[in-house]
Protein backbone atom coordinates (compact mmCIF):
# COMPACT_ATOMS: atom_id res chain seq x y z
CA UNK A 1 0.00 0.00 0.00
CA UNK A 2 2.34 2.60 -1.33
CA UNK A 3 -0.26 5.39 -1.36
CA UNK A 4 -0.60 5.30 2.46
CA UNK A 5 2.28 7.62 3.23
CA UNK A 6 2.65 9.55 6.45
CA UNK A 7 1.10 12.59 4.79
CA UNK A 8 -2.07 10.73 3.86
CA UNK A 9 -2.44 8.99 7.22
CA UNK A 10 -1.88 12.17 9.24
CA UNK A 11 -4.21 14.13 6.96
CA UNK A 12 -6.93 11.53 7.31
CA UNK A 13 -6.65 11.34 11.08
CA UNK A 14 -6.62 15.12 11.49
CA UNK A 15 -9.55 15.48 9.07
CA UNK A 16 -11.63 12.91 10.94
CA UNK A 17 -10.86 14.61 14.26
CA UNK A 18 -11.82 18.02 12.83
CA UNK A 19 -15.12 16.73 11.39
CA UNK A 20 -15.98 15.05 14.69
CA UNK A 21 -15.24 18.31 16.52
CA UNK A 22 -17.50 20.26 14.14
CA UNK A 23 -20.31 17.74 14.63
CA UNK A 24 -19.95 17.79 18.41
CA UNK A 25 -19.56 21.58 18.70
CA UNK A 26 -22.56 22.22 16.43
CA UNK A 27 -21.71 25.81 15.41
CA UNK A 28 -24.77 28.02 15.04
CA UNK A 29 -23.97 28.98 11.43
CA UNK A 30 -24.34 25.30 10.40
CA UNK A 31 -26.89 23.94 12.86
CA UNK A 32 -30.31 25.14 14.01
CA UNK A 33 -31.18 25.58 17.70
CA UNK A 34 -32.77 22.11 17.79
CA UNK A 35 -29.53 20.49 16.52
CA UNK A 36 -30.66 19.85 12.94
CA UNK A 37 -28.41 20.81 10.05
CA UNK A 38 -29.58 24.08 8.50
CA UNK A 39 -30.64 23.87 4.86
CA UNK A 40 -28.55 25.67 2.26
CA UNK A 41 -29.95 28.97 1.03
CA UNK A 42 -30.69 32.57 1.87
CA UNK A 43 -33.36 33.50 4.35
CA UNK A 44 -34.63 32.75 7.81
CA UNK A 45 -33.33 29.48 9.21
CA UNK A 46 -30.99 28.82 6.26
CA UNK A 47 -27.24 29.11 5.85
CA UNK A 48 -25.06 30.31 3.00
CA UNK A 49 -22.25 27.98 4.10
CA UNK A 50 -23.47 24.40 4.00
CA UNK A 51 -21.96 21.53 5.95
CA UNK A 52 -20.86 19.97 2.65
CA UNK A 53 -18.80 23.01 1.74
CA UNK A 54 -17.21 23.07 5.19
CA UNK A 55 -16.29 19.38 4.99
CA UNK A 56 -14.76 19.67 1.49
CA UNK A 57 -12.77 22.81 2.37
CA UNK A 58 -11.59 21.11 5.55
CA UNK A 59 -10.43 18.04 3.61
CA UNK A 60 -8.52 20.06 1.01
CA UNK A 61 -6.91 22.39 3.54
CA UNK A 62 -5.92 19.50 5.80
CA UNK A 63 -4.18 17.62 3.01
CA UNK A 64 -2.53 20.79 1.73
CA UNK A 65 -1.24 21.64 5.22
CA UNK A 66 0.39 18.24 5.64
CA UNK A 67 1.81 18.39 2.11
CA UNK A 68 3.43 21.74 2.88
CA UNK A 69 4.79 20.37 6.17
CA UNK A 70 6.36 17.49 4.22
CA UNK A 71 8.05 19.95 1.88
CA UNK A 72 9.25 22.21 4.69
CA UNK A 73 10.67 19.45 6.85
CA UNK A 74 11.99 17.46 3.88
CA UNK A 75 10.59 13.99 4.35
C-alpha positions in Angstrom: 0.0 0.0 0.0 2.3 2.6 -1.3 -0.3 5.4 -1.4 -0.6 5.3 2.5 2.3 7.6 3.2 2.7 9.6 6.4 1.1 12.6 4.8 -2.1 10.7 3.9 -2.4 9.0 7.2 -1.9 12.2 9.2 -4.2 14.1 7.0 -6.9 11.5 7.3 -6.7 11.3 11.1 -6.6 15.1 11.5 -9.5 15.5 9.1 -11.6 12.9 10.9 -10.9 14.6 14.3 -11.8 18.0 12.8 -15.1 16.7 11.4 -16.0 15.0 14.7 -15.2 18.3 16.5 -17.5 20.3 14.1 -20.3 17.7 14.6 -20.0 17.8 18.4 -19.6 21.6 18.7 -22.6 22.2 16.4 -21.7 25.8 15.4 -24.8 28.0 15.0 -24.0 29.0 11.4 -24.3 25.3 10.4 -26.9 23.9 12.9 -30.3 25.1 14.0 -31.2 25.6 17.7 -32.8 22.1 17.8 -29.5 20.5 16.5 -30.7 19.9 12.9 -28.4 20.8 10.0 -29.6 24.1 8.5 -30.6 23.9 4.9 -28.6 25.7 2.3 -29.9 29.0 1.0 -30.7 32.6 1.9 -33.4 33.5 4.4 -34.6 32.7 7.8 -33.3 29.5 9.2 -31.0 28.8 6.3 -27.2 29.1 5.8 -25.1 30.3 3.0 -22.2 28.0 4.1 -23.5 24.4 4.0 -22.0 21.5 5.9 -20.9 20.0 2.7 -18.8 23.0 1.7 -17.2 23.1 5.2 -16.3 19.4 5.0 -14.8 19.7 1.5 -12.8 22.8 2.4 -11.6 21.1 5.5 -10.4 18.0 3.6 -8.5 20.1 1.0 -6.9 22.4 3.5 -5.9 19.5 5.8 -4.2 17.6 3.0 -2.5 20.8 1.7 -1.2 21.6 5.2 0.4 18.2 5.6 1.8 18.4 2.1 3.4 21.7 2.9 4.8 20.4 6.2 6.4 17.5 4.2 8.1 19.9 1.9 9.3 22.2 4.7 10.7 19.5 6.8 12.0 17.5 3.9 10.6 14.0 4.3 
